[in-house]
Amino acid sequence: MASELTVTLLRFGFLALLWVFVFVILAAQRRDLGINQILRFNSLPGRGRRGAAQSTASGQQKQAPSAPQRPGQLVIVDGPESGTTIRLGDTPVLLGRAQDCTLTLHDDYCSGHHARLFPQGSRWFLEDLGSTNGTFVHGERLSRATLVEPGTPFSVGRTVMELRA
């Protein structure tokens, strides 16, 4: 027979184990939802940053350039829906085969929720949503959100797309 002290200690140990399990679940949900997380972005290789000011013909005055316009169209260049164009607004675009995606792709190599294209200031960023076949920009598989310049082709499954002004 186990003593009363042993049974009490086992009860408290079990209770502590349950609380640890609850905190592990909460931490996983927080990580998956990105709460209190700073997004890290990759800029594309070979792209330099432009200076914040331009000089005039006299060289004495400096002006800030006008804010660049964000691309307004997403064009499917190659794949089953080749030639399809959608207008981009201020909301993220969910790409995949699922019916609830912003742009539903009929591509067997595309996941249900494959990738997300989202605006940040005057630029668009692309992130893979854990797809099986990956999302590629310049032939490199995305591991985190990456800046996508207008005219740069990127692939989601076998579908190739690009942003245009």
Backbone bond lengths (Angstrom), bond angles and torsions (degrees), N, CA, C in turn:
res aa  C-N    CA-C-N  psi(-1)  N-CA   C-N-CA  omega(-1)  CA-C   N-CA-C  phi
1 M - - - 1.450 - - 1.528 110.11 -
2 A 1.302 114.89 140.19 1.464 120.92 177.54 1.518 109.21 -84.61
3 S 1.290 115.01 142.75 1.465 118.56 -179.57 1.524 110.13 -74.99
4 E 1.297 115.15 164.37 1.472 120.76 -179.63 1.527 110.94 -62.84
5 L 1.321 117.37 -35.80 1.464 121.53 178.36 1.533 110.55 -63.92
6 T 1.304 117.57 -41.80 1.465 121.59 179.81 1.527 110.68 -64.30
7 V 1.310 116.93 -43.75 1.467 120.87 179.46 1.517 110.47 -63.49
8 T 1.327 117.97 -42.35 1.466 122.18 178.60 1.529 110.77 -63.26
9 L 1.319 117.04 -43.59 1.470 120.29 178.30 1.528 111.21 -63.78
10 L 1.318 117.86 -39.89 1.460 120.72 177.05 1.525 111.17 -64.03
11 R 1.316 117.80 -39.26 1.469 121.31 177.88 1.529 110.79 -62.59
12 F 1.349 116.92 -46.92 1.467 120.36 179.13 1.529 110.94 -65.42
13 G 1.330 117.57 -38.02 1.463 120.99 177.12 1.519 111.43 -62.82
14 F 1.339 116.50 -42.84 1.459 120.97 178.03 1.527 110.92 -64.19
15 L 1.331 116.61 -41.96 1.471 121.19 178.23 1.535 110.44 -62.63
16 A 1.327 116.81 -43.41 1.465 120.26 178.24 1.528 110.52 -62.92
17 L 1.320 117.41 -40.35 1.455 121.65 178.75 1.529 111.47 -63.64
18 L 1.319 117.08 -39.17 1.466 120.60 175.93 1.523 111.34 -62.91
19 W 1.329 118.20 -41.82 1.462 121.03 179.30 1.533 111.29 -66.52
20 V 1.317 117.17 -38.36 1.465 120.22 176.52 1.523 109.28 -61.82
21 F 1.310 117.98 -42.96 1.461 122.83 177.84 1.530 110.92 -60.08
22 V 1.326 117.98 -43.27 1.468 121.95 178.60 1.526 110.32 -62.50
23 F 1.338 118.09 -44.21 1.462 120.89 -179.50 1.527 112.04 -67.38
24 V 1.318 117.89 -34.12 1.472 120.83 176.57 1.526 109.77 -64.96
25 I 1.317 117.21 -42.07 1.468 120.87 178.05 1.526 110.72 -63.74
26 L 1.336 117.48 -44.63 1.470 120.46 178.84 1.523 111.53 -62.84
27 A 1.328 117.79 -39.69 1.466 120.86 178.70 1.527 110.87 -65.13
28 A 1.323 117.45 -39.72 1.466 120.56 178.62 1.521 111.11 -65.98
29 Q 1.320 117.49 -40.08 1.461 120.09 178.12 1.524 110.67 -66.54
30 R 1.312 116.78 -40.24 1.466 120.44 178.81 1.525 110.63 -62.55
31 R 1.335 116.23 -42.63 1.463 120.24 178.75 1.521 111.12 -65.48
32 D 1.322 117.96 -43.44 1.461 121.57 -178.84 1.519 112.61 -67.62
33 L 1.321 117.55 -34.14 1.461 120.72 179.92 1.523 112.24 -84.73
34 G 1.329 117.47 -12.21 1.460 120.79 177.90 1.515 113.50 73.15
35 I 1.316 117.98 30.28 1.466 121.30 -179.87 1.529 108.80 -72.81
36 N 1.345 116.34 132.72 1.468 123.54 179.96 1.523 112.46 57.14
37 Q 1.316 116.44 36.19 1.449 121.01 -178.77 1.514 109.71 -115.70
38 I 1.300 117.05 138.81 1.460 121.81 176.14 1.516 107.28 -93.55
39 L 1.338 116.05 124.89 1.457 119.99 179.34 1.519 109.70 -74.72
40 R 1.317 115.96 135.45 1.456 121.29 174.85 1.509 107.88 -104.66
41 F 1.323 117.28 130.88 1.451 121.86 -176.22 1.516 109.75 -114.21
42 N 1.307 114.57 143.12 1.459 121.35 171.40 1.510 107.48 -97.63
43 S 1.305 117.66 132.27 1.453 117.89 169.11 1.523 105.83 -93.00
44 L 1.301 116.37 155.46 1.451 120.36 -175.47 1.518 109.95 -68.75
45 P 1.328 117.59 143.72 1.459 120.09 179.77 1.520 111.10 -65.05
46 G 1.335 115.34 145.63 1.451 120.09 176.92 1.519 113.88 84.07
47 R 1.315 117.30 3.50 1.459 119.79 179.84 1.529 108.28 -106.14
48 G 1.318 117.01 117.74 1.453 120.64 178.03 1.514 111.01 -87.32
49 R 1.305 116.00 161.04 1.453 120.46 176.81 1.512 108.82 -87.47
50 R 1.314 116.59 143.09 1.457 121.22 178.79 1.514 108.82 -87.86
51 G 1.311 116.03 151.03 1.457 120.48 177.89 1.506 111.42 -67.41
52 A 1.325 116.47 156.13 1.462 120.61 -176.60 1.526 111.74 -81.30
53 A 1.310 117.76 -17.05 1.469 118.65 -177.30 1.529 109.70 -133.74
54 Q 1.317 116.15 148.68 1.453 121.67 177.28 1.526 107.92 -117.41
55 S 1.323 115.82 145.02 1.453 117.93 178.59 1.515 109.53 -91.92
56 T 1.314 115.87 150.89 1.463 121.08 178.29 1.516 108.77 -83.83
57 A 1.326 116.22 -178.16 1.466 120.95 -178.31 1.524 110.88 -60.40
58 S 1.329 118.58 -34.85 1.459 120.66 -179.33 1.521 111.45 -75.75
59 G 1.333 117.75 -21.83 1.452 120.91 178.20 1.514 113.38 82.68
60 Q 1.339 119.22 -1.98 1.462 120.97 -176.13 1.517 111.94 -95.81
61 Q 1.316 118.40 -38.00 1.459 120.67 -177.84 1.521 109.58 -96.95
62 K 1.321 114.76 145.79 1.461 119.66 176.67 1.515 108.43 -122.15
63 Q 1.331 114.42 138.75 1.452 120.64 179.22 1.516 109.30 -123.66
64 A 1.314 115.31 147.11 1.457 119.44 173.35 1.529 107.58 -78.30
65 P 1.334 117.50 136.14 1.460 119.30 179.53 1.522 110.39 -68.76
66 S 1.319 115.22 156.61 1.455 118.52 177.86 1.530 108.74 -67.98
67 A 1.309 115.80 150.80 1.457 120.61 -177.77 1.527 109.71 -63.10
68 P 1.332 117.61 130.40 1.464 119.11 -179.83 1.521 110.48 -67.01
69 Q 1.315 114.92 147.91 1.453 120.53 179.91 1.527 109.34 -82.52
70 R 1.309 115.23 138.79 1.460 120.98 177.82 1.526 108.65 -75.95
71 P 1.336 118.67 137.89 1.466 120.56 177.63 1.524 110.75 -54.92
72 G 1.324 116.86 143.09 1.454 121.08 -174.00 1.516 115.25 -111.88
73 Q 1.344 118.06 0.78 1.462 120.03 -178.44 1.522 110.41 -136.72
74 L 1.327 114.44 145.84 1.453 122.02 171.55 1.527 106.10 -115.66
75 V 1.328 116.35 120.55 1.463 121.63 -175.35 1.526 109.43 -115.68
76 I 1.334 116.17 131.82 1.462 120.78 174.47 1.522 107.14 -86.39
77 V 1.315 115.63 114.29 1.459 122.56 -175.08 1.524 111.69 -86.84
78 D 1.335 117.29 -39.05 1.458 121.06 -177.17 1.523 108.76 -146.20
79 G 1.314 116.03 141.19 1.457 121.20 179.46 1.512 110.94 132.79
80 P 1.342 117.15 -173.58 1.470 120.84 -176.44 1.527 114.08 -58.35
81 E 1.320 118.56 -35.70 1.469 121.17 -179.24 1.529 111.81 -103.28
82 S 1.314 117.70 31.55 1.460 122.74 -177.77 1.528 111.05 -49.96
83 G 1.328 115.62 133.29 1.459 121.25 -179.93 1.512 113.88 95.35
84 T 1.321 118.46 -10.87 1.466 121.76 179.15 1.525 109.61 -70.71
85 T 1.318 116.36 136.33 1.463 122.33 178.32 1.522 108.40 -127.67
86 I 1.330 116.39 133.83 1.468 119.39 173.37 1.523 108.98 -124.38
87 R 1.309 115.29 146.80 1.460 121.28 177.61 1.512 109.22 -80.81
88 L 1.321 115.47 138.71 1.452 121.25 178.67 1.524 109.64 -101.79
89 G 1.301 116.45 139.22 1.461 121.53 177.27 1.520 109.71 -113.48
90 D 1.321 115.50 -138.57 1.464 121.15 -179.55 1.520 111.99 -102.26
91 T 1.321 117.24 4.56 1.455 120.32 -177.30 1.525 110.20 -106.87
92 P 1.332 117.16 152.53 1.464 120.28 178.04 1.526 111.47 -62.98
93 V 1.323 115.46 154.47 1.464 122.46 178.91 1.525 107.50 -114.07
94 L 1.323 116.16 120.15 1.457 122.11 178.22 1.521 108.36 -92.99
95 L 1.333 116.51 125.73 1.465 122.57 -177.00 1.519 109.71 -110.99
96 G 1.341 116.78 131.96 1.454 120.02 177.75 1.516 111.72 168.23
97 R 1.340 115.34 -175.02 1.462 121.05 -178.63 1.519 113.11 -87.19
98 A 1.322 118.58 -18.82 1.464 121.35 -176.47 1.523 110.86 -65.97
99 Q 1.324 116.02 149.81 1.465 121.38 -177.65 1.522 112.58 -68.34
100 D 1.333 118.45 -22.70 1.461 120.11 -179.11 1.534 112.85 -86.22
101 C 1.330 117.89 3.69 1.469 121.38 177.73 1.523 110.35 -74.75
102 T 1.324 116.35 150.71 1.456 121.40 176.59 1.526 110.19 -62.89
103 L 1.318 116.57 -43.63 1.460 122.54 176.09 1.521 107.69 -121.56
104 T 1.330 116.10 104.29 1.463 121.48 -179.63 1.524 108.78 -82.85
105 L 1.327 115.68 123.06 1.460 121.74 -177.97 1.524 109.71 -105.49
106 H 1.314 116.60 134.30 1.462 122.42 177.41 1.524 107.51 -97.67
107 D 1.314 114.89 68.82 1.455 123.07 -174.47 1.527 107.16 -130.13
108 D 1.343 117.40 120.16 1.460 121.47 -177.76 1.531 112.93 -65.48
109 Y 1.323 117.80 -18.88 1.460 121.58 -178.90 1.534 111.86 -95.05
110 C 1.297 116.65 7.22 1.461 122.86 -177.96 1.529 108.83 -104.38
111 S 1.319 117.99 139.15 1.463 122.49 177.86 1.521 110.25 -79.78
112 G 1.320 116.17 169.36 1.467 121.07 179.32 1.516 111.54 -58.04
113 H 1.306 117.59 -52.70 1.465 124.10 173.32 1.529 105.48 -120.11
114 H 1.308 115.99 90.52 1.458 122.17 -168.69 1.531 113.22 -85.06
115 A 1.321 116.74 -52.93 1.467 120.54 -174.39 1.529 109.82 -149.18
116 R 1.329 114.62 164.69 1.464 120.52 178.81 1.521 108.15 -132.01
117 L 1.322 115.98 130.94 1.458 123.86 176.53 1.523 106.01 -108.76
118 F 1.333 117.11 121.36 1.462 118.43 -175.74 1.523 111.64 -135.23
119 P 1.357 116.40 146.67 1.463 120.44 -179.46 1.524 111.21 -83.26
120 Q 1.314 115.05 146.21 1.461 122.60 174.52 1.521 106.00 -143.11
121 G 1.325 117.15 101.28 1.458 120.79 -175.68 1.517 109.67 67.79
122 S 1.330 116.93 -122.58 1.464 120.52 -178.85 1.529 111.72 -101.78
123 R 1.338 117.26 13.99 1.460 120.32 -177.07 1.530 110.64 -127.05
124 W 1.326 114.90 163.03 1.459 121.98 177.12 1.521 109.12 -113.53
125 F 1.325 115.09 140.80 1.452 121.68 177.76 1.519 108.54 -120.81
126 L 1.329 115.87 148.95 1.458 122.81 -179.14 1.514 108.23 -121.10
127 E 1.340 115.68 134.95 1.457 119.75 175.15 1.514 110.30 -135.04
128 D 1.318 115.19 142.99 1.454 121.75 177.18 1.527 107.94 -82.77
129 L 1.313 117.16 140.21 1.460 121.55 -177.72 1.524 111.66 -103.02
130 G 1.325 116.33 38.95 1.458 120.43 178.90 1.517 113.01 77.02
131 S 1.311 117.05 32.93 1.463 121.10 -177.69 1.529 110.69 -69.46
132 T 1.311 115.04 158.93 1.464 121.00 -179.61 1.528 111.42 -71.04
133 N 1.322 117.08 -46.81 1.465 121.48 -175.09 1.515 114.19 -93.53
134 G 1.312 118.68 -4.73 1.455 121.90 175.21 1.515 114.85 83.22
135 T 1.318 114.58 165.74 1.460 124.13 175.97 1.522 106.46 -121.14
136 F 1.334 117.25 135.06 1.459 121.16 -172.55 1.524 111.83 -125.06
137 V 1.347 116.26 138.48 1.460 124.01 171.84 1.521 105.85 -128.97
138 H 1.314 117.12 125.82 1.478 122.38 -175.83 1.520 111.07 56.07
139 G 1.320 118.64 33.95 1.451 121.95 178.64 1.517 114.51 76.66
140 E 1.314 118.02 1.53 1.466 121.49 179.81 1.515 109.87 -104.25
141 R 1.325 115.47 131.22 1.462 121.03 179.46 1.520 109.41 -71.65
142 L 1.332 116.42 134.16 1.457 120.96 -178.61 1.524 110.95 -75.07
143 S 1.319 115.45 136.71 1.456 120.63 173.94 1.526 110.24 -115.55
144 R 1.327 116.15 -14.00 1.466 122.33 175.96 1.523 108.79 -156.71
145 A 1.309 116.94 175.27 1.466 120.59 -178.54 1.527 109.96 -57.81
146 T 1.336 115.64 135.50 1.467 121.95 -175.52 1.523 110.45 -132.50
147 L 1.314 115.54 138.85 1.464 122.03 176.98 1.528 109.77 -64.92
148 V 1.344 116.18 133.92 1.463 121.27 177.39 1.526 107.36 -119.46
149 E 1.322 115.72 116.44 1.457 122.00 179.54 1.530 109.98 -82.24
150 P 1.338 118.66 153.54 1.472 120.82 175.87 1.531 110.16 -59.17
151 G 1.333 115.86 137.56 1.455 121.23 179.26 1.515 114.41 85.82
152 T 1.323 117.95 -6.57 1.456 121.20 178.92 1.528 109.61 -86.07
153 P 1.328 118.66 117.97 1.465 119.47 179.87 1.527 111.25 -72.95
154 F 1.321 116.10 141.06 1.460 121.58 173.38 1.515 108.14 -136.78
155 S 1.325 116.17 150.37 1.462 119.29 -175.09 1.516 111.78 -117.83
156 V 1.323 113.61 137.88 1.460 124.13 175.85 1.519 104.67 -122.90
157 G 1.332 117.40 106.54 1.454 119.86 -170.60 1.520 108.36 66.90
158 R 1.342 117.29 -128.25 1.471 120.94 175.81 1.528 111.43 -100.37
159 T 1.317 117.26 5.80 1.462 121.57 -179.75 1.525 109.05 -91.29
160 V 1.327 116.97 128.21 1.462 122.85 179.41 1.515 108.33 -107.30
161 M 1.334 116.18 129.40 1.465 122.06 -178.06 1.510 110.12 -130.08
162 E 1.337 114.94 165.53 1.468 120.26 172.27 1.512 109.34 -152.97
163 L 1.328 114.59 157.01 1.469 121.76 177.05 1.517 108.38 -90.90
164 R 1.324 115.78 142.60 1.466 121.14 176.65 1.519 109.01 -135.81
165 A 1.324 115.66 153.65 1.458 121.54 -178.56 1.512 112.71 -70.77
